[in-house]
Amino acid sequence: MTRGRFIALEGGEGTGKSTQSRLLADALTQRGITVELTREPGGTPGAEAIRALLLHPPGEGWGAEAEALLFAAARADHVARRIRPALEAGRWIICDRFVDSSRAYQGVAGGLGERAIVALHEIGSGGLRPDLTLLIEVDERTTAARIAGRDGDGTDAIGGRQAEYHRDVAQAFRRIAEADPEGFAVIDGNGDPQDIHQRIWRAIAPLLER
């Protein structure tokens, strides 16, 4: 059986990853491809339980080290119980965030360093990488407006962090993508969702030809 394909969508808050993940999954399904749409943290019952702890932490919240370990634990369960079995069965995985989010958020903006995040990923998930990572980039003013419209006065523990933190995240994503041009496609996320979807569709075309 032919192995499925694994596509991750990355980017900061308010870049439209969730919308574009759904549009891509729908478009692939219309082509007769069996697709599983999932997200991180989450995607399995165990990982969803950890997601709730991460986004709405008890007490004073998590320190950087504990937060990184929780993300790695959620990802390990997600990879073992959902992603690898789906790929081995020939299904495509479309994932809203994967390990590069941890590299950008906890590794760079959180100050733990990317090496620590990569080491946790090797231990927990065998170093699994997507076949292609789509980095969606949107200008800062637009993302701020989207987040305000989406969350109103209520946001989660990570999305609600200071603008400087999210600026560091965006810069980290760009550096990660530039260091791996074969593994990444950088997508202009400004404009109409259907226009952005067409940019993504062009970026994944080589995977459809293999």
N, C-alpha and C positions, 0 to 999 in steps of 0.2 A: 504493500500500500504506500502511496506517495505521502510523504510527510506534509502536514499543513503548514501554513505560513503564520508568522507572528509579527504583528504590527503594533507598535506602541505610539501613542500620541502624548507629547510632552509640551510643557510651557508653564508659564506662571499663572497666577489667579486671573480669571476673566479673559482668557485668550480663546475661549470657545472650543476647548478640547472635547467636552461632553457632546455638544451639538455635532461636531464634525465626526466623532466616533460613531454616533448613530447614523449619520448620513452615509458614511463609508460602509458600515455593516449592511445597511439597506441596499446600497448599490451592488455590493458583492453578492448578496442573496439573490438579487434580480438576475445575476449572471449564472445562477445555479450553484454557487459556492456555499457550502455549509459553514456558517460563521457563528462564533460565540463572542458576544460583546460583554466585556467585563471591566473592572476598574481596580485601582489600588489607592489606598489600602482597601481590601475587600475582595469579593469574588467567590468566597467560600463562607460557610457559616462561622468557622473559627476566625477567619480574617475580618469578616464584618463585625464580629464582637470586638476585635482589637481596634477596628476603625472607630467604633463608638468611644473607646477609651482615649484614643488619640485626639479626636476632634472635640470631645467634651470631657476633658480630664477631671478626675476627682481632686478635691483639695486644692493645693497650690499648683497643680499641673506637673508635667514631667520635665526633668532636666534633659539636656541635650543627649547625653549618653543613653538614658532610658528611652527617650523618644526614638532614637536610631535603632535600638534593639527591638522595640515594639514593631517598627516598620519592617525590619528584617524578618521577624517572626511571622508577621502577617503574610509577607511575600513568600516565605518558605512554604507555608501551608497552601497558598494560592498556586504556586508552581507545582507542588507535588500532587495536589488533589484535583486541579483543574487544567492548568496550562499544558503541562507535559502530556497528560492523557489525551487531551483534545488534539494536540499536534500529532501525536503518534497514531491517532485514529483518522488523520487526514483532514481535520477541520482547521479553519483559519481562526486565529485569536486576534481580536481588536481590543486593545487594553488602554484605557484612559489612565495614564501614568504607569511607570515601571521604575526600575532601579535608578535611572538617571534623575528622577525627582529627588530621591534620597541623596544622591551625590550633590545636587544643587542646593536643596533645602538644608539638610542636616550636615552634609559634608562641608559645603562652602559657607553658606549664610549662617549656619549654626556653629561653625568653627571646629568641627570634629576632624576635618580633612577627608579628602576623597579616598585616600588609601584605606582608612578604617571602614568606610562604607563598602568599598569593593571587597575587602576581606570578609565582612559579614555576609555579603552576597555569595561569595564563593562557598562559605560554610553552609549557609542556609539553603541556597538555591542552585548550587553547582555552577555558579557563574553564568547562568543562562542569559543570552542576549537576544533581542528581537532580530528578525530578518531585516527590518527597517524601522527606524524611529523617525517620526514626523515631529519636528519642533515647530510649533506655531508661535509666531512672534507678532505682537500687537503693540502699538505705541502706548506709553504709560498713561496718557490722559484718557485714552479709550478704555483701557482696562479698569481704571479707577471708576469711570462712569458705569461700566458693566457691573462691577462688583457692588456699587451702591444700588443699582437697580435690582440686582439679584438678591442681595442680602438685607437691604434696608438697614435697620439698626441692629440686626442680629447676625453675627458671623461666628465661624468656628475658631478654635484656638490657634490655628495656623494661618488661615486667611486674614485674621484680624491683626496680624503683626504690623509693625511700623513700615512705612514706605521704603525706608532705607534697606530693610531686610529683603523686601520683594525686589528692589532694584538689584541687590546682590544676587538674588536667585536668577533673575533674567540674564545678568552678565555671565553667571556661571553656566547656564544652559548654552549660551552662545559659544563660550570657550570649549565646552564639551563637544558640541557639534562640529566646530572647526577642527578639533583634534581627530575626528573620525568621519571624514567626508564620505567614505564608502557606506557607513552605517546609518547616516543621517540624511534627511532632506529637510531643509529649512523652508517653511511655508509662510508667506505673507498672510497674516490673519486679519488684515484690515479689509473692510468692505462687506458686501452681501454674503451671507452664509453659502449660497449656491455657487458664487464665484470662488470662494475659498475651497469648497468641495471639489470644484473642477481642477484647481491647482493640486490638491491632494491626489486626485485621480490620475493626473499626469505623472505625479511622483511615484505612484505604486505600479504604473504600467509595466515596468520590467519584471515585477514579481508575477504578473499574470502570464507572461510569456515563457517563464521557466518550466 
